């Protein structure tokens, strides 16, 4: 077993040759490399498959042997400083490497078809291979310096991939926003690393934990300073994992290609922050205030992410806020000390969210054949609907991922989310109530996505301009139905007719579709060579190379939760995940035997599943009726009578919609107070530097110039005059000096 561990250092370097070879090919033989560009998908998948097999072997050895292996190599040594490079193989490393490689392989296979028509195909696979290399290097790092190096490489790759379509201004702005926001966290992480090195004198994890524990126990360090350093380390995780208040980059990161979104949200960038908290968990547990802060940030992020997902029209942006909320659950579990539940939900959420993002990519791919290659249209759920009969495989896999994220048994996320909810009740009833309420919101917004995308009828009927029939587009607001949108057969744009079939849920007021979406409405008609024949174009199912990863992730979502089910054997609950985590649990001095009271488990499960089904019921109530010609709207309206109560309820609904659609006004706050404030401060500094600092300097130079110009006319060339002036100034200063002495001694 140790012989196998000795070669674990190759894990991050195996995918690297693809990046190097593509780069050299583009530099030396660009034409041949571009002509054979589709061949590069095979080595990318093959090399990452080698890493997956190696990681699986290490994981099996971890489960069977329950050991930790660390190898260190001295980099520089002197009397006062020693720095070592190495790698660490423990349960956390093996779990993360399995996640990165399995999800990465699925994304690469999917991307071969999804990106086949893109001119940046080679650049995409180059960045993807380097992305996985950086993340694998991060998870096997044995000290904080290595973590920081690969941490920055992960950030760089995410910057390149989010801004992959950099010619689009919105994509360029998105990658810059992600870069700047993460710089805040990275700066905090660097300060925290330096602070703990000042306290302990070591960057190695094991030495760091032992020395810090001893120093704090003996009061050898100021507790406030140690808390500050731990907080700075946590700031790095907050930014990378899109936790409040540094979450603002995540929804804009959806401007990158969909496979990148799947990889970022499932196994790489946002998982890096969770990994850092898990890796430094023994450090954080020493400082109780930081643990409470982690749980507090987690529960705020849980609720905020769920509320912001309620009104989004972009399918990927809705899933992005879902990721933010689910990562909040993992942070909450970490903060309350539930290490096992946090890693369990990290695993189940990774596969479920990868399935959902790749499923959304399949939907976008099918819609692009209709509405063109504009993401504003092909990603807008308002322009979808009725896709079930066109993309049945995508619909089925997406539904399973949706049910899993809602917490419906026996799918993956049910087991992990239920464990977090149960542990939160033991920690804080307030946190538990918020977490349970958010579980209902999760079910609501996930089924909102599903219903708007797949169920009902196709809300766009495609005719050519010369046809005799009008095409209608049913625009859906967050809470109800707008008037039909008619396409004039003689005009190449959509005409909104708001005078017919206006319907609302609780009042006569119609929640109008916003101007931004209205501007996106273009003609969905197609020209025909035969003007007497109308043609229709409909969505179509994706190719097999895109469906294969969906089916594999579908199986993962069905069965991966079984690794954490505590099967009762000989009177003691035990499961694969607990056995896998034994070395880490020993290090944390937690209970080795994860046992479960099945009566309590079933009771809690019934409660959580009931909440999820209630959220699904509300989603069907609001959006299921949209597709049945609003036959149930009279029933819904009958619940609230006309009068002040209905007006008040309308105001609440409008407030929730505005809050969610405008991202909680957090971006507006940052733009108003931070960005504009910094600009005003920069303008003030520029004015001070130009007018005051430069003004003083320029004034001295100008004064000297004019003084010199004036003095040069005083000289007449007579030495006696010069001597007279010299002695006059000397005597003047001499008498001034004597006068000063007399004042001092008087």
N, C-alpha and C positions, 0 to 999 in steps of 0.2 A: 504494500500500500504506500509506504513512504517513497518507494521508487517511482510510483505514478505521480505523487505530489511534487517530486523534484522537477518535473517538466511542466508544472502548471504555469510557469512564467511565460510560456508561449501563447497563452490564451488571448491576450490582447493583440498580439502581433500577427496572428494567422490571417485576419482579413486585410491587413495592411498592404500586401503585394498588389492587390487590385488597384488601390489608389495610386501606388507608385508606377505600375505598368501603364495605366491609362494616361497618367501625366506624362511619362516618357514618350508614349506613343503619339500623343497630341503634339509634343514638342519636336520629335524627330521625324515621324511619318504621319502627319495629321490626316492626309487624304485616306490612306489605308485604314487608319484607326477609325475614322468616321464611317467608312464604308462597311466595316465589320463591327459596327457598334453593338448590334444585338447579341453578339457572342459573349459580351462581357457580363451578361446576367448569369451565365452558367458558372464561371469561376467565383463570382460573388456569392452565389448560393452554396456552391460546393465548399468553399473555404469556411463559411460560417457554419455549415453542417458539421464540418470536422470539429469546430469549437463546441458545437452543441453535444456531440457524442462524447467528447472529452469532459465537458461539464457534467453530463449525465453520469458518467463513470465516477467522477469525484463526488457527486451527490449520493450515489448508491453507497460509496465507501463511507460518506459522512453518516448515512442512516445506519449502516451496519456496524461501523467502528466507533462512531461518536467521538471523533478526535479533531483536534485543531493543529494545523501545520503552518509554521512561519519560517521563512528563509530571509536572511538579511545579508547584505553585501556592503562593506564599508566603502563610502564614496570619498569622504575626506575626514581626516582625524588630526587634531592637535591637542595641546594640553587642556584647552578650555572648551573645545567644541568638537562634536562628533556627529557626522551626518551619514545615514545609511539608507540605501535603497533596498527594496525587497518586495515580497508578496505574502499575503495572508490568505489561507484557505480555511474557512470556517463555514458554519451553516448559512450565514448571511451572504457570503461570497457565492456559494453554490446556488442558493435560491435566485440571486440576482443574475448570475450568469445563465441559468436555465431560462429565465424570463427574457433576457436580452436576445439570446440566440434563437429561441423558438419563435418569438414574435418577429424578430428581425428576418428570419428565413421566410416567414409568411409574407411579410411586407415586400421583400425583394422579389419573390415570385409574382406577387400581385402587381408590382411596379413595372415588371417587364412589359406587360400589356398596357397598363394604364398610361405609361410614359412613352409608349412606342412611337407616337407621332410628334413628340416634342423635340425641338432642336437641341435642347440641353440634356438629352438622354445620358450621354457620357458624363457630363458634369454632375448629374443627379447620382449616378452609381458611384462616382468618385467620392462625393460628399457622404453618401450613405455608408460606404465601407469605412471611411475615416470616423464617422459618427459612432458606429458600433465598436471600433477600435478604442476610441476615447472612453466610452462608457465601460467597456470591459476592463480597461486599465484602471478606471476609477474604483471598481468594485473589488479588485484584488490588491489595492494599495495597502501597504502596511503602516503608513505614517501620514501625518497631516500634510506634509510638504508634497508628497506624491498625490494625495487627494486633491490638493489645490491645483497642481499642474494639470491633471486630467480634468478637473472641474472646469478650468478655463478652456480647455480644448473642446469639451462638450458644449460650452457656451458659444464658442466660435463656430462649431459645426451647425448649431441651431440657428445662429445668425445667417449663415450662408443658405441654409435650407428654407427658412421662413421667407427670406428674400430671394428665393430661387428665380421667380419671375420678376427680376429687379427692374425691368423696363416699365412695369406698372407702378405708378407712384404710390398706390395704396399698399402694395407689397413692400416697396422700399421703406415706407414709413413704418410698417409693421415690424420689420426686422430691426430697424433702428430703435423702436420703442422697446422691443424685447432686450436688445443689447444694453440700453441705458438703464432700464429697470433692474436688470440683473447685475449691473455694475454696482448698484447700491448694496445688494446682498453680498457680492464678491468682496467689496471693500470691508464690509463688516466681518466676513469670514477671515480675511487676511489679518485684521487687527486681533480677532479672537485667537487665531493660531499663534501669533507673536506673544499675546498676553499669557497664554498657557505655557509657552516655552519659557517665558520669564519666571513663571511660578515653579515649573517642574524641571526645567532644563532638558526636556526630551520632547521629540515629535512622535515617538512610537506609541501606538495606542495602549499596549499593555502597561508600559512604564508610566505613561501619562495617567492612566486610571489609578494605578497603585500609589504613585507619589502624591497625586492630588488628594486621594482619600486619606492618606497619612498626614499630609500637611493641614488639611481642613480639620481633621480630628484632633490634631495637636495645636490648633489655632496658630499655625505658622504663617498664615496669610490672611490678609484682610478679606472678610467674607463678601463685602460689597464689591471689591475688585474682582474676585472670582466669579461672582454673579454677573458682573458686567461682561467679562470675557465669555462666559457661557452664553449670554444673550447675543453677543456679536456673532458667535458661531451659529446660533439659531437663526439669525437674520439671513445668513447665506442660504439656509434651507427654506426660509419663508419666500425668498425671491425665486429660487429655482423651482420650487413646487407650487408656485402661484397661490400662496396663502395671503389672506388679507393682512396688510393693505397693499402688498406688492403683487397683486394678482392681475393688474390691468393689462399686462402684455399678452396674457394667454388667449383671450378671444380674438385679438388681432393677428395672432400667430396662425390663424386658420387661412391666411392668404397664401400660405405655401401649398404645394401639392398635397392631396389627401393622404397618400401613403406616408408622407412626413408627419402629418397630424397624427396618424395612427401610431407611429413609432414614438413620437414625442410624448403622447398621452398615455401610452401603455408601458413602455419599458426603458425609456432613456431619460430625457431631460427632466420631466416632472418627477420621475422616480428617483432622480439623483438626490433631491432634497430629502425625500423620505429615507433613502439609504443613509444619508449623513446623520440624520436623527437616530436611526437604528444603530449605526456604527458607534456613535457617541452616547448611546443610551446609558452605559455605566457611569459616564461623566455627569450627565444631566440628573440622574437619580440621586447623586450626592448633594445637589442643590435643589431643595424642594420648591423654591420660588420659580425656578425655571420650568419645572414640571407643570406647575399650575399655569404658567404663561403659555406653554405648549398646548395644554388642554383648552385654554381660553381662546387662543388663536384658532385652534381646530374647530371649536364649536361655532365661533363667529363665521368662519369660512364655510362650514357645513350649511348654515342657514342662508348666508349671503349668496353662495353659488346657486342654491336651489331657487331662491326668489328671482335672481337675475336670468335664470333659464326659462322662466314662465312665458315671456312674451317675445322671445327672439324668433325671427323669421328665417334666418340662415340656419340650415340643418347642422352644419359643422360648428357654428357658434353656440348653438344650443347644447351640443355634446361637449363643447369645451367648458361651459359653465357646469355641466354635469361632472366632468372630471375634477374641476375645482372643488365641488361639494364633496365628492367621494374621497379626494385626498384630505379634505377636512376631517372626515371620519377617521382616516388613518392617523392624522395628527392628534385627534382627540384620544384615540386608543393609546398612542404613545405617551401622551401627557398624563393619562390616568394610570400608567404603569402596566397596561395590558400589551406587553411586547408580542406575545403570540398572536393575539387578535389583529394587531396592526400588520404584521407580516402576512397573515392569512388573507386579510382583505386586500393587501397589495397584490397578492398572487391572483386572487379571483377577479379583482377589478381589472387587472392588466389584460387578461384574456377576453373578458366581456367587452371592455372598451375598445380593444383592437378589433373585435368582431363588429362592433357598432360603427367604428370609423371606416373600416374597409367596406362595410355595407353601405354607408352613406356615399362612399366613393363610387360604388357600383350604381347607386341611384343617380348621382351626378353624371356619371358616364352615360347612362341611358337617356338622361334629360338633355345632354349636350347635343345629341343627334337631332333634337327638336328645336331648341331655343338658341343654338349656337354655343360658342365657347366662352361666353361671358359668365363668370362665377356668380355675378349678381343675380342672374336669372336661373342658372342651372342648380344653384344651391338654395334658392328661395322656396320654402315649403308652401308659400302662398300659390306658387305656380305649379304645384304637384297635385297629388291625389289620384286615386284609382289606379295605382301602379301594380296592384296585386296580380292581375291577369297578364301583365306584361313582363314582370320580373318575379316570378313565383319563388325561385330559389333564394334570391336576395331578400325577399319579403319574409320567408320562413326563418332564415338565419338572423335577420334583424329583429324579428319578434322574439326569438329566444334570447338574444342579447338584452332586449328591453325587459323581458320578464326577469332575467337574472339580476339586472340592476335594480329592479323594483323590489327584489327580495322575495321572489316566489319560489317555494321549494319544488323540486329538489335541486334547483339550479345553483351555480357556484356561489354567487354573491349572497344568497340567503344564509348560508352557514356562517360566513364571516361577518356580515352586517349584524346578524342576530347576536353573535357573540359580543360585538362592540356595544350594542344596545343593552345587553344584560350587564356587562361590566360597568357601563355608565350609570346604571341605577345604583350600583354599590358605591360609586364615587360621589355623585351629586345628582339628586332628583331633578334639579333645575336643568342641568346639562342633558339628562336623560329625556326630559319632556321635550326639549328643543330638538334633540336627535330623533325622537319618535315622530314629532311633527314634520320634520324634514323628510323622514322616510315616506310619509304620505305625499309631500310635495314632489318627491322624486318619482313616485308612481304616476302622479298627475302629469308632470311635464314630459316624462318619457313616453307615456301613451299619447300625449298630445302630438309629439313628434311622429309617432307611428301612425296615428289616425290621419294627420294632415298629409302624410307622405303616401301611404299605401291604400287606405280604405276609401270607400265611396266610389265616386266616378271621376274620370279624368276631367279636370276642370278647364282644360283647353281642348277645343275641337278645331282641327286644322283644315282649312279650306283655302283654295287659291282665290285671288282677288276677283276673278271673272265668274266665280260660281254664283248661283242664284240664292244659296242659303247663307245666312249669317252665322258666324261662329261666335260662341259666347264663352266668356271667361268668368268664372265665379270667384270673386276675390273674397278671401276669408280674413277677418280681423281676429284678434286674439280671443274675443268673447262671442262673436256672432257672425252674421252674414251681411255683406254689403250688397248694394244693388248690382245687377248684372253688368258686365262689361261687354259691349258689342263691338264687333269689327265691321266697319263699313266696307263693303266690297270694292269700293272705289278709292279707299284711303289706306295707305300703308301704315296705319297705327291704330291702336285701340281707342275706342271712344267710351267713356264712362257714362252710363245712363243711371243716374241716381233717383230717378222719378218712379221706378217700378220695383216692386217686390222688396221694399225696405223692411227689414226685420231686425229686431234687437231682442235681447233676452229679458231684461227687466224693465225697460221703458221704451218710449217711442223714439228715443234718441239713438242715432246710428253712430257707432264708433268708426269714423271714416278712416280709410287706409291712408297712411302718411304719404307726404309728397315724395319722399325718396323712393318708396316702392312704386308710386304712380309713375315716376319718371323712368323706371326700369321697364315698364310695360311696352314692349315693342310688338310688332306684328309677328304672329306665329304662323302666317300663311306661307305657302310655298308656290312658286311659279310652275306652271305646267306648259309644255309645248303645245298641247291640245287645249285650246281655250274652252272647249265644250265639255271637258272632263275635269271633274274635281278630284284631287288626290289628297290623301291623308298620310301623315307620317306619325308613327306611334313609338313610344319607348320600346326598347328591346333589352333582353337579358344580356349580361356581360359574357365575355368569352370564358372558356374553361380555365385558362391560367389565372383569371380573376376569381372564379367561383371556387377553385380548389382551396385557396387559403381560407375562404369563408367557411367551407365545410369542415376543414381541420379545426379552425377556431370554434366552430359550432360544437364539435365533439369535446374540445377543452372546456367550453362553457358548461356542457352537460355534466362532465365527470370530474373536473379538477377539484370541486368542492369536497369530494370524498376523501382527499388526503387529510382533511382536518376534522372529519366526523369521529367523535370519541366512541368507538365501539366498546361495549362493555365486555370485558374478558376477565374471568376469575376475580370478579368483584372490584375491578379497577378500570376506570376509563383510560383508554390509550389509543393513540392514532399515529399515523405516519408523520404528520407535521410535528407533533410533540417529541417524538423520538428523534426526528431530524434536528430539532432545536435544543437537544439536551446539553451540548457544550455551552451554548449561549445562556441557557437557563441556569446552568451551574455557575457561570460567571456572574450572573445577576442575582444569585442567591434566592431564586424563586422556587416555587414548588415544582418538583419534577413530575408528579403524577397529576395530570390534568384530568380530573374526574368530573362527571356531570350527573346531576340529579335529573333523571329523565322526566319525571313528573313536572318539575319546575321548567325544564327545557321546553316541553310540549306546551305548557301554559304560556310561557313567554312567546313561543313561536306562533301560537294562535293569535296572540295580541298583535304582534308585529305584522303578521300576514293580513290580519283584519284591517290594519291601518293601510297597508299597501292596496288591498282590494277596494277600500273606500276611496283612495286617490284615483284608482283606475275607473271606478264608477263615476266620479265627478268628471274625469276626462271624457268618458263616453257621454255623459249628460251634456257637456258643453260642445264636444266635437263630433260625437257619434251621430247626433241629430242633424249636423250640417249636411250629411250625405244622404239623409232620408227625406229630403225636401222640407226639412224643418217641421215635420209633422208633430213633434213633441214640444214645440216652442210654446204653444198655448198652455200645456201642462206646466212648463217651467215658469211662464209668466204668472200662472195662477197662484204660485206660492207667495208672491209679493203683490199686494194690492196697490192701486194708485194712491198717491199722496206723498207726504213728507218722508215716510219710511223708504219708499222706492227712490226718491231723489237722493236721500242720504246713501242708500246702497249703491246707486249709480256713481256717486262721488268717490266712494271707497274703491269701486272697481276701476274707475279712471285713475285713481291714485296708484293702485297696484300696477296697472298697465304702464303708466308713465314711469314709475320707479323701475320696473323690470326692463322695459324697452330702452330706457336711457341709462342703463347700467348702474342704477342706484345713484346717478349723478356724481359718482366718484371721479370719473374721467373729467367731468366739467369742473369739479373742485380742484383737481390737480392742474388743469389747464389755467384756471383763473388765478389760483393762489400760489402755486408752485412755479409753473412755467412762466406765466406773465410776471410773477414776483421776481423770479431770477432774472428775467430780461430787464425789468426796471432797475434792479440792483446792478446789473451789468452796465446799463446806460448811465447810472449814477457814477459808477466806478470809472467809466470811460470819460465822463465829464470832469470828474475830479483829477484824473490822470492828465487829461489834455489841457484843462484850464488852470489847475492849481499847480500840480507837480511840474508839468512842462512849462507852465507860465512863469513859475519862479526861476526855473533854469534859463529860459529864454530871456527873462528880464535881467538876470545877472549878466548874461552874455551881451545883451543890448547896451546895458549901462556901462560895462567895461569898454565896449566899442566906442561909445560916444565920449567917455572919459578920456580914452586914449587919443581920440581925434582932437579933443580940446587941449590936452596937455602938450601935444606935439608942437603946438604953435607957441608955447611958452618958451621953449628952448631957443636961445639966440646964438649959441656957439661960443659964449664967453665962459671960461673956467671960473673966473671970480664970481660970476653970478650963480653958478652951480654950487660953489663952496659956501656962498652966503645962504642959499636956500637950505643946504644940507645942515649947516650949523644952527640955523633957525629952527628946523624941525627937531634936531637933537636936543636943543635947549628947551624947547616947548615940552617935549616928552619928559625931560629930566625934572623940570619944575612941576609938571603934573604928577610925577612919581613922588616927589618930596611932599607935595600937598596931600597926596593920599596917605603917606606915612604919618603925617601930622594928625590927620583925622583919626587914624586907627589908634595911635598912642595917646590921644588927648582924652 
